[in-house]
Amino acid sequence: MDREHVKGAADKAKGAIKEGAGKLSGDKDMETEGKIDKGKGSAHNAAGDVKDAARHAADALKK
């Protein structure tokens, strides 16, 4: 697990908490911030997946 995946997991968790808190308190801004954070987390995970694929391709070429 690389740094991008860790950032992604952290942002998704933070976003889920904010979104849930926003729903419970009726704070639409906080709920929206949570959704945005979850989106950032997904983007970090996708970037990590691309890096992993590139790393695996480079390793395969070395063999």
Secondary structure, DSSP 8 states (H G I E B T S, - for coil): --HHHHHHHHHHHHHHHHHHHHHHHT-HHHHHHHHHHHHHHHHHHHHHHHHHHHHHHHHHHH-
